[in-house]
Amino acid sequence: MKPRKSRKLKAPATTTPLFATAGAVLALGERLTPTILLGTLGTVAGVALIGLR
């Protein structure tokens, strides 16, 4: 059995933290601090780098 590449899942996987942060801010009234923004962007970058492999 050949391993298959999951290219279709890259975009949803990398954008999930963005939607989670936006949902927390909009629905739950969380404050968007620089630390949360930096953490979200760092997570997105990390998932994107893993997806490049």
C-alpha positions as CSV (number, residue, x, y, z in Angstrom):
1,M,0.0,0.0,0.0
2,K,1.4,3.4,-1.0
3,P,1.3,6.3,1.4
4,R,-0.9,9.1,0.2
5,K,-0.3,12.7,0.5
6,S,-3.0,14.7,2.2
7,R,-2.8,18.0,0.3
8,K,-6.5,18.6,0.6
9,L,-6.2,18.8,4.4
10,K,-3.5,21.4,4.5
11,A,-5.7,24.5,4.3
12,P,-8.2,23.5,6.9
13,A,-5.4,22.3,9.3
14,T,-3.5,25.6,9.0
15,T,-6.6,27.8,9.5
16,T,-8.2,26.0,12.4
17,P,-6.3,28.1,15.0
18,L,-7.4,31.3,13.3
19,F,-11.1,30.3,13.4
20,A,-10.7,29.1,17.0
21,T,-9.3,32.5,18.0
22,A,-11.9,34.4,16.1
23,G,-14.6,32.4,17.6
24,A,-13.3,32.9,21.1
25,V,-13.1,36.7,20.6
26,L,-16.5,37.0,18.9
27,A,-18.6,34.5,20.6
28,L,-17.0,34.3,24.1
29,G,-15.9,37.9,24.4
30,E,-12.2,37.0,24.9
31,R,-9.7,39.9,24.6
32,L,-7.3,39.6,21.7
33,T,-4.0,40.4,23.3
34,P,-0.6,40.5,21.6
35,T,0.3,37.2,23.3
36,I,-2.7,35.4,22.0
37,L,-2.2,36.8,18.5
38,L,1.5,35.8,18.5
39,G,0.6,32.3,19.8
40,T,-2.1,31.9,17.1
41,L,0.3,33.0,14.3
42,G,3.1,30.8,15.7
43,T,0.7,27.8,15.7
44,V,-0.4,28.5,12.1
45,A,3.2,28.8,11.0
46,G,4.2,25.6,12.7
47,V,1.4,23.6,11.2
48,A,2.2,25.1,7.8
49,L,5.9,24.1,8.1
50,I,4.9,20.6,9.0
51,G,2.6,20.5,6.0
52,L,5.5,21.4,3.7
53,R,7.3,18.1,4.5
